[in-house]
Amino acid sequence: MDRSSGHRLGLGQGTALFVGAVLGPGVLALPHLAAAAAGPSSIVAWTALLALSVPVALTFAALGARHPDAGGVATFAARAFGPRPALVAGFCFYGVVPVGVLAGAMIGGDHVASAAGAGRPGAAGVTVALLLAAFAANHGGLRLSGRIQLVLVAVLAALLVVATLASAPHIRADNFTPFTPHGPLGVAHAAGVLFFAFAGWEAASHLSADFADPRRLLPRATALTLAIVGVLYLGLAVTVTGVLGDRAASSPVPLALLLADGIGGAAARPVTAAAALVLSFVAMNTYIAGGARLGAALARDGALPARLARGSAGGQVPRRSLALLAVLTAALCVAVLATGAGLDPLMRVTAACLATVTLIGMASATRLLPGRGRTLARAGTVFTGVVLLSCGFYLVVPAALAAMALRRGVRTSPAPSEPDVEGPPALATPRA
């Protein structure tokens, strides 16, 4: 029997995993990408996305508390609309996990290499090391990865608070003018890439069945995560713009520059490297955990090969699904490192797929939740739909994954939706 099969998440470990999903390595690269798209007005995009992510987060917490299952959004969609929308959600999330995990590892690798002066080979080496560490932690189960996550998130929060407070005295008012150099369209473009920073609730939904008491602990973990992420994101966004000015748009390592201005260049380098490693690992850890559990749930319900279903029960380690994700991530890593593909496309593809999954989850909640929960879900659906449109060309990737899911659906007979019946609904039932 799996030694970790009985482990359940408490409030501390659950919050740490949620924070890792939302406050990931994007905080290192996204201030630069957002500033390049919108200038100082990128703060508007940060603030709007944070405010509008509240109904999304609370809706996922309500769904997970009522219907805890490793299938996450796919399970919610099956209950609300039947198997085919569930397959679309499942394929979009499972298919993009290797992309998002690799993007996180590359961000960490780039920042560590920059701090150490190691160049491109050093960045590639750190990228591979982070991938190996994250998959190894998940192979050990949530007992191991949850405890690691709790320690690292505490360290991470302390590092970002230090960066913000140390650099705040260097804020200059003239760095906020002109405020909208690229107009409203620039803010929209910034919002498209910044969704990467606010995605994560759909990943956390796959861990709902691993909580010791989902109805009580999920809402609490969500509220704590919103508070932590809100303070850290807004503090960092304001100080990056106010301290760096034009440098925020031109440098791919704004956190390093911020720390250099606040505590000095010599001290900033090791702190930046440590922050990069922690930020990358905590996000990768959560997405791998959620993705592996989703893959096992999809296999359990007939949407993926049955051999991947082992470990689909709450608290278990779905090692076969985890191994498939490791293989896919390794293949993508080799291709990206060999071709020198940039980070921006990986992040935008991830944002487009996660926005698609989130939209399906919000739409499902409008049918599954009563009263105030349904109102929040409607607000989340509108917000996510607007963000999804801002992803532009990159919507071709979730469209392709949706087409694969629907082709899979043609080979399976639809299972009836049963919102009021306990237990996970079948995502796909093979033909007799």
Buried (B, 14 or more C-beta within 10 A) or exposed (E): EBEBBEBBBBBBBBBBBBBBBBBBBBBBBBBBBBBBBBBBBBBBBBBBBBEBBBBBBBBBBBBBBBBBBBBBBBBBBBBBBBBBBBBBBBBBBBBBBBBBBBBBBBBBBBBBBBBBEBEEEBBBBBBBBBBEBBBEBBBBBBBBBBBBBBEBBBBBBEBBBBBBEBBBEBBEEEBBEEEBEBEEEBBBBBBBBBBBBBBBBBBBBBBBBBBBBBEEBBBBBBBBBBEBBBBBBBBBBBBBBBBBBEBBBEBBBBBBBBBBBBBEEEEBBEBBBBBBBBBBBBBBBBBBBBBBBBBBBBBBBBBBEEEBBBBBBBBBBBBBBBBBBBEBBBEBBEEBBEEEEEBBBBBBBBBBBBBBBBBBBBBBBBBBBEEEBBBBBBBBBBBBBBBBEBBEEBBEBBEEBBEBBBEBBEEBBEBEBEBEEEEBBBBBBEEE
